[in-house]
């Protein structure tokens, strides 16, 4: 097994916030896009056993803001471009 690469940030969301800080979208949009990206990468491979069911990271995230001003699509494009690079 290969050694893990050194981490640049304590947590992934902090790194994602740094990655997106120069984007025109609001920070809250980037935070929730980061949560969406983590959940998408985990898919149904990670869960918490709740005895009668398994809790999986299944989120319905809606970004709400004025059309053409809030840059909702810009934020989502950054997250989905990362997800497309995930193998599997």
MMTF fields as JSON, N, C-alpha, C and O atoms, coordinates in Angstrom:
{
  "mmtfVersion": "1.0.0",
  "mmtfProducer": "UNKNOWN",
  "numBonds": 351,
  "numAtoms": 352,
  "numGroups": 88,
  "numChains": 1,
  "numModels": 1,
  "chainsPerModel": [1],
  "groupsPerChain": [88],
  "chainIdList": ["A"],
  "bondAtomList": [4, 2, 8, 6, 12, 10, 16, 14, 20, 18, 24, 22, 28, 26, 32, 30, 36, 34, 40, 38, 44, 42, 48, 46, 52, 50, 56, 54, 60, 58, 64, 62, 68, 66, 72, 70, 76, 74, 80, 78, 84, 82, 88, 86, 92, 90, 96, 94, 100, 98, 104, 102, 108, 106, 112, 110, 116, 114, 120, 118, 124, 122, 128, 126, 132, 130, 136, 134, 140, 138, 144, 142, 148, 146, 152, 150, 156, 154, 160, 158, 164, 162, 168, 166, 172, 170, 176, 174, 180, 178, 184, 182, 188, 186, 192, 190, 196, 194, 200, 198, 204, 202, 208, 206, 212, 210, 216, 214, 220, 218, 224, 222, 228, 226, 232, 230, 236, 234, 240, 238, 244, 242, 248, 246, 252, 250, 256, 254, 260, 258, 264, 262, 268, 266, 272, 270, 276, 274, 280, 278, 284, 282, 288, 286, 292, 290, 296, 294, 300, 298, 304, 302, 308, 306, 312, 310, 316, 314, 320, 318, 324, 322, 328, 326, 332, 330, 336, 334, 340, 338, 344, 342, 348, 346],
  "bondOrderList": [1, 1, 1, 1, 1, 1, 1, 1, 1, 1, 1, 1, 1, 1, 1, 1, 1, 1, 1, 1, 1, 1, 1, 1, 1, 1, 1, 1, 1, 1, 1, 1, 1, 1, 1, 1, 1, 1, 1, 1, 1, 1, 1, 1, 1, 1, 1, 1, 1, 1, 1, 1, 1, 1, 1, 1, 1, 1, 1, 1, 1, 1, 1, 1, 1, 1, 1, 1, 1, 1, 1, 1, 1, 1, 1, 1, 1, 1, 1, 1, 1, 1, 1, 1, 1, 1, 1],
  "groupList": [{"groupName": "UNK", "atomNameList": ["N", "CA", "C", "O"], "elementList": ["N", "C", "C", "O"], "formalChargeList": [0, 0, 0, 0], "bondAtomList": [1, 0, 2, 1, 3, 2], "bondOrderList": [1, 1, 2], "singleLetterCode": "X", "chemCompType": "L-PEPTIDE LINKING"}],
  "groupTypeList": [0, 0, 0, 0, 0, 0, 0, 0, 0, 0, 0, 0, 0, 0, 0, 0, 0, 0, 0, 0, 0, 0, 0, 0, 0, 0, 0, 0, 0, 0, 0, 0, 0, 0, 0, 0, 0, 0, 0, 0, 0, 0, 0, 0, 0, 0, 0, 0, 0, 0, 0, 0, 0, 0, 0, 0, 0, 0, 0, 0, 0, 0, 0, 0, 0, 0, 0, 0, 0, 0, 0, 0, 0, 0, 0, 0, 0, 0, 0, 0, 0, 0, 0, 0, 0, 0, 0, 0],
  "groupIdList": [1, 2, 3, 4, 5, 6, 7, 8, 9, 10, 11, 12, 13, 14, 15, 16, 17, 18, 19, 20, 21, 22, 23, 24, 25, 26, 27, 28, 29, 30, 31, 32, 33, 34, 35, 36, 37, 38, 39, 40, 41, 42, 43, 44, 45, 46, 47, 48, 49, 50, 51, 52, 53, 54, 55, 56, 57, 58, 59, 60, 61, 62, 63, 64, 65, 66, 67, 68, 69, 70, 71, 72, 73, 74, 75, 76, 77, 78, 79, 80, 81, 82, 83, 84, 85, 86, 87, 88],
  "secStructList": [7, 7, 7, 7, 7, 7, 7, 1, 1, 1, 1, 2, 2, 2, 2, 2, 2, 2, 2, 2, 6, 6, 1, 1, 1, 7, 2, 2, 2, 2, 2, 2, 2, 2, 2, 2, 2, 2, 2, 2, 2, 2, 6, 6, 1, 7, 3, 3, 3, 7, 1, 1, 1, 3, 3, 3, 7, 7, 7, 7, 7, 7, 7, 7, 7, 7, 6, 6, 6, 1, 7, 2, 2, 2, 2, 2, 2, 2, 2, 2, 2, 2, 2, 6, 6, 1, 7, 7],
  "xCoordList": [0.846, 0.0, 0.897, 1.905, 0.532, 1.336, 1.002, -0.087, 1.964, 1.756, 0.803, 0.774, 0.032, -0.899, -0.133, 0.882, -0.623, -0.009, -0.229, -1.228, 0.703, 0.58, -0.607, -0.798, -1.388, -2.55, -2.124, -1.259, -2.733, -2.463, -3.405, -3.092, -4.552, -5.558, -6.031, -5.985, -6.49, -6.994, -8.259, -8.474, -9.096, -10.292, -10.567, -10.116, -11.304, -11.525, -12.313, -12.018, -13.307, -14.106, -13.27, -13.516, -12.293, -11.398, -10.586, -10.407, -10.1, -9.358, -10.218, -9.771, -11.456, -12.376, -12.703, -12.809, -12.863, -13.122, -11.945, -12.141, -10.736, -9.545, -9.507, -9.172, -9.853, -9.865, -10.863, -10.62, -11.982, -13.053, -13.106, -14.025, -12.158, -12.262, -12.247, -12.722, -11.724, -11.684, -12.846, -12.89, -13.779, -14.959, -15.966, -15.94, -16.838, -17.835, -19.011, -19.789, -19.155, -20.273, -20.081, -18.945, -21.176, -21.081, -20.445, -20.555, -19.787, -19.127, -20.096, -19.735, -21.335, -22.32, -22.64, -22.836, -22.699, -22.926, -21.772, -21.987, -20.555, -19.398, -19.375, -19.001, -19.774, -19.828, -20.773, -20.405, -21.989, -22.968, -22.622, -22.972, -21.948, -21.458, -20.368, -20.271, -19.548, -18.543, -19.18, -18.713, -20.242, -20.971, -21.551, -21.464, -22.142, -22.702, -21.616, -21.861, -20.422, -19.321, -18.835, -18.564, -18.724, -18.322, -19.347, -18.983, -20.628, -21.689, -21.679, -21.866, -21.464, -21.416, -20.236, -20.357, -19.096, -17.913, -18.088, -17.626, -18.749, -18.96, -20.001, -19.923, -20.972, -22.09, -22.693, -22.887, -22.985, -23.568, -22.513, -22.843, -21.25, -20.157, -19.876, -19.171, -20.42, -20.212, -21.582, -22.461, -21.762, -23.05, -22.852, -21.796, -23.886, -23.932, -25.045, -26.191, -24.701, -25.69, -26.596, -26.116, -27.897, -28.876, -29.776, -30.938, -29.263, -29.933, -31.004, -30.912, -32.009, -33.083, -32.888, -33.587, -31.965, -31.684, -30.252, -29.612, -29.775, -28.456, -28.625, -29.355, -27.943, -27.98, -26.827, -25.666, -27.152, -26.137, -26.144, -27.149, -25.031, -24.979, -25.81, -25.277, -27.109, -28.051, -28.621, -29.451, -28.179, -28.584, -29.361, -29.08, -30.328, -31.02, -30.653, -31.18, -29.762, -29.247, -29.763, -29.604, -30.38, -30.931, -30.239, -30.276, -29.615, -29.006, -30.016, -30.462, -30.376, -31.404, -30.782, -30.097, -31.028, -30.522, -31.026, -31.577, -30.848, -31.32, -30.642, -29.445, -31.415, -30.887, -29.845, -30.049, -28.719, -27.679, -26.82, -25.865, -27.135, -26.374, -25.639, -24.479, -26.303, -25.755, -24.716, -23.995, -24.613, -23.629, -23.802, -22.829, -25.046, -25.333, -24.683, -24.077, -24.805, -24.238, -22.721, -22.129, -22.096, -20.636, -20.191, -19.246, -20.866, -20.544, -20.737, -19.861, -21.866, -22.148, -21.186, -20.808, -20.791, -19.848, -18.502, -17.892, -18.043, -16.774, -16.852, -15.925, -17.954, -18.126, -18.295, -17.684, -19.115, -19.343, -18.099, -17.889, -17.268, -16.033, -15.093, -14.372, -15.092, -14.306, -14.892, -14.152, -16.21, -16.85, -16.589, -16.459, -16.511, -16.264, -14.885, -14.65, -13.985, -12.634, -12.542, -11.526, -13.597, -13.595, -13.804, -14.743, -12.926, -13.051, -14.175, -14.466, -14.795, -15.832, -17.138, -18.136],
  "yCoordList": [-1.172, 0.0, 1.242, 1.281, 2.243, 3.459, 4.397, 4.35, 5.239, 6.22, 7.312, 7.658, 7.842, 8.921, 10.217, 10.467, 11.028, 12.326, 13.255, 13.142, 14.164, 15.139, 16.061, 16.512, 16.331, 17.204, 18.661, 19.035, 19.476, 20.91, 21.665, 22.779, 21.076, 21.718, 20.718, 19.508, 21.238, 20.361, 19.633, 18.486, 20.287, 19.61, 20.025, 21.075, 19.193, 19.391, 20.665, 21.361, 20.979, 22.185, 23.461, 24.422, 23.482, 24.645, 24.789, 25.897, 23.68, 23.703, 24.136, 24.879, 23.665, 24.049, 25.541, 26.209, 26.062, 27.497, 28.314, 29.357, 27.845, 28.53, 28.461, 29.441, 27.302, 27.084, 28.007, 28.441, 28.305, 29.087, 30.544, 31.266, 30.991, 32.326, 33.47, 34.561, 33.256, 34.33, 34.258, 35.016, 33.358, 33.236, 34.324, 34.858, 34.638, 35.69, 35.212, 36.035, 33.918, 33.38, 33.658, 33.736, 33.81, 34.017, 32.814, 31.681, 33.069, 32.004, 30.909, 29.732, 31.282, 30.266, 29.318, 28.126, 29.803, 28.924, 27.94, 26.76, 28.42, 27.531, 26.512, 25.358, 26.935, 25.98, 24.831, 23.664, 25.16, 24.115, 23.318, 22.142, 23.939, 23.182, 22.218, 21.106, 22.634, 21.731, 20.546, 19.417, 20.78, 19.686, 18.737, 17.518, 19.306, 18.521, 17.678, 16.527, 18.243, 17.542, 16.377, 15.294, 16.592, 15.505, 14.379, 13.211, 14.725, 13.708, 12.96, 11.743, 13.663, 13.014, 12.071, 11.011, 12.44, 11.581, 10.341, 9.257, 10.496, 9.363, 8.385, 7.182, 8.913, 8.13, 7.267, 7.74, 6.032, 5.132, 4.187, 3.123, 4.578, 3.749, 3.995, 3.211, 5.074, 5.426, 5.605, 6.246, 5.042, 5.166, 5.022, 4.596, 5.385, 5.178, 4.184, 4.4, 3.101, 2.063, 2.522, 2.821, 2.577, 3.031, 1.887, 2.111, 0.703, -0.521, -0.965, -2.07, -0.147, -0.525, 0.043, -0.355, 0.947, 1.52, 2.054, 2.183, 2.358, 2.967, 4.412, 4.685, 5.338, 6.746, 6.996, 6.768, 7.464, 7.783, 9.292, 9.953, 9.847, 11.293, 11.678, 11.88, 11.775, 12.096, 13.484, 13.655, 14.463, 15.844, 16.384, 16.041, 17.22, 18.005, 19.457, 20.068, 19.997, 21.345, 22.256, 21.965, 23.357, 24.32, 25.66, 26.196, 26.189, 27.518, 28.526, 28.424, 29.497, 30.47, 31.859, 32.282, 32.555, 33.912, 34.5, 33.778, 35.793, 36.45, 35.884, 35.6, 35.732, 35.212, 36.162, 37.375, 35.591, 36.381, 37.214, 37.845, 37.232, 38.054, 37.19, 37.454, 36.166, 35.369, 34.345, 33.811, 34.055, 33.107, 31.699, 31.047, 31.244, 29.898, 28.846, 27.899, 29.005, 28.037, 27.982, 26.913, 29.116, 29.156, 28.302, 27.522, 28.445, 27.667, 26.177, 25.373, 25.812, 24.4, 23.806, 22.64, 24.579, 24.086, 23.711, 22.716, 24.498, 24.187, 22.849, 22.043, 22.614, 21.351, 20.161, 19.115, 20.307, 19.175, 18.852, 17.693, 19.852, 19.552, 18.705, 17.86, 18.919, 18.063, 16.658, 15.674, 16.559, 15.242, 14.409, 13.188, 15.032, 14.293, 13.644, 12.709, 14.122, 13.548, 12.356, 11.661, 12.113, 10.999, 9.695, 9.567, 8.745, 7.454, 6.641, 6.759, 5.818, 4.918, 5.403, 4.768],
  "zCoordList": [0.0, 0.0, 0.0, 0.705, -0.783, -0.856, 0.305, 0.876, 0.629, 1.703, 1.229, 0.048, 2.159, 1.82, 1.606, 2.256, 0.699, 0.435, 1.626, 2.337, 1.833, 2.911, 2.628, 1.499, 3.65, 3.505, 3.56, 4.352, 2.718, 2.723, 3.651, 4.071, 3.976, 4.828, 5.872, 5.653, 7.017, 8.071, 7.653, 8.046, 6.862, 6.375, 4.936, 4.476, 4.247, 2.82, 2.531, 1.56, 3.355, 3.116, 3.229, 2.5, 4.127, 4.213, 2.936, 2.429, 2.421, 1.165, -0.004, -0.879, -0.012, -1.089, -1.009, -2.038, 0.204, 0.383, -0.148, -0.773, 0.098, -0.418, -1.949, -2.614, -2.491, -3.943, -4.648, -5.774, -3.987, -4.617, -4.167, -4.554, -3.37, -2.767, -3.779, -3.466, -4.965, -5.961, -6.943, -7.912, -6.698, -7.553, -7.184, -6.075, -8.113, -7.864, -7.013, -6.531, -6.822, -6.036, -4.547, -4.08, -3.793, -2.34, -1.638, -2.109, -0.522, 0.243, 0.66, 0.656, 1.026, 1.423, 0.276, 0.512, -0.939, -2.092, -2.22, -2.497, -2.02, -2.122, -0.986, -1.194, 0.214, 1.327, 0.989, 1.121, 0.552, 0.274, -0.981, -1.083, -1.924, -3.074, -2.621, -3.14, -1.659, -1.089, -0.391, -0.545, 0.379, 1.041, -0.011, 0.129, -1.059, -2.159, -2.833, -3.192, -3.005, -3.652, -2.792, -3.312, -1.49, -0.587, -0.633, -0.771, -0.518, -0.545, -1.869, -1.89, -2.968, -4.271, -4.404, -5.018, -3.838, -3.9, -3.021, -3.378, -1.88, -0.971, -1.502, -1.253, -2.234, -2.763, -1.658, -0.538, -1.958, -0.957, -0.388, 0.136, -0.493, 0.007, 1.489, 2.125, 2.037, 3.437, 4.075, 3.499, 5.255, 5.932, 7.434, 7.901, 8.175, 9.62, 9.879, 9.486, 10.538, 10.824, 11.968, 13.062, 11.716, 12.702, 13.167, 13.507, 13.183, 13.6, 12.61, 12.074, 12.354, 11.438, 10.034, 9.102, 9.88, 8.56, 8.55, 9.593, 7.364, 7.214, 6.753, 5.8, 7.439, 7.064, 6.102, 6.441, 4.906, 3.905, 3.654, 3.916, 3.148, 2.899, 1.679, 0.588, 1.877, 0.803, 1.075, 1.968, 0.313, 0.544, -0.649, -1.797, -0.363, -1.389, -1.106, -0.176, -1.899, -1.666, -2.771, -3.957, -2.369, -3.323, -3.084, -1.976, -4.114, -4.034, -4.562, -5.705, -3.733, -4.106, -4.157, -3.225, -5.247, -5.402, -6.703, -7.534, -6.894, -8.113, -9.364, -9.363, -10.407, -11.673, -12.241, -12.284, -12.678, -13.318, -12.39, -12.841, -11.103, -10.157, -9.136, -8.82, -8.622, -7.525, -7.974, -7.131, -9.261, -9.808, -9.239, -8.86, -9.186, -8.696, -9.585, -9.085, -10.886, -11.833, -11.736, -11.878, -11.499, -11.363, -10.19, -10.307, -9.07, -7.881, -8.137, -7.819, -8.704, -8.968, -9.99, -9.873, -10.976, -11.989, -11.369, -11.761, -10.412, -9.748, -9.014, -9.09, -8.303, -7.579, -8.498, -8.28, -9.522, -10.428, -11.245, -11.606, -11.546, -12.279, -11.423, -11.954, -10.108, -9.22, -9.159, -9.187, -9.074, -9.007, -10.254, -10.161, -11.392, -12.636, -12.651, -13.417, -11.827, -11.754, -10.806, -10.782, -10.024, -9.071, -9.838, -10.623, -9.601, -10.277, -9.651, -8.461, -10.477, -9.982, -10.313, -9.973]
}
